[in-house]
Amino acid sequence: MHRTQHAQEVADRFRELVENAGDTLPASHYDELSLLIEAAVDSALVDQLEGMATKLDGMAHGLRHDAEFFD
């Protein structure tokens, strides 16, 4: 599922909860909530990618080190 679509579905579900409780919010608030959710997902993804890049860098360093001593 795409991040934008997922964020919109989460915001829509929140809207349902709010409306079922008898409350209302302007549509612009739900649009902003969707953007905030998408930004949070993007941030989490970037954090994961940075962690993977760090691991790959360490593996590459280890391979270079091992190659230096390969007979």
ZAMARGU-4260 file (C-alpha; in steps of 0.2 Angstrom, whole numbers, plus 5000, padded with zeros to 4 digits):
<rodrens>
0) 5000/5000/5000 | 5006/5017/4996 | 5011/5029/5010 | 4999/5042/5004 | 4984/5030/5003
5) 4988/5023/5020 | 4989/5040/5028 | 4972/5044/5020 | 4964/5028/5027 | 4971/5031/5044
10) 4964/5049/5044 | 4947/5043/5037 | 4946/5030/5051 | 4950/5044/5064 | 4936/5054/5056
15) 4924/5039/5058 | 4929/5038/5077 | 4926/5057/5079 | 4909/5057/5070 | 4904/5041/5080
20) 4907/5050/5096 | 4896/5064/5090 | 4909/5077/5086 | 4915/5086/5070 | 4931/5094/5064
25) 4933/5104/5048 | 4939/5094/5033 | 4955/5104/5032 | 4960/5096/5049 | 4958/5079/5042
30) 4968/5084/5027 | 4982/5090/5039 | 4981/5074/5049 | 4984/5064/5033 | 4999/5074/5029
35) 5006/5072/5047 | 5003/5054/5046 | 5012/5053/5029 | 5027/5063/5036 | 5028/5052/5051
40) 5028/5036/5040 | 5042/5044/5029 | 5052/5049/5044 | 5051/5031/5050 | 5056/5024/5033
45) 5071/5036/5032 | 5077/5030/5049 | 5076/5012/5044 | 5085/5016/5028 | 5099/5025/5037
50) 5101/5010/5049 | 5102/4998/5034 | 5115/5009/5026 | 5125/5009/5042 | 5125/4990/5042
55) 5129/4989/5024 | 5144/5001/5026 | 5150/4990/5040 | 5149/4975/5030 | 5158/4983/5015
60) 5172/4989/5027 | 5173/4971/5034 | 5174/4964/5016 | 5188/4976/5011 | 5197/4971/5027
65) 5195/4953/5023 | 5201/4955/5005 | 5217/4963/5011 | 5222/4947/5020 | 5215/4935/5007
70) 5228/4922/5001
</rodrens>
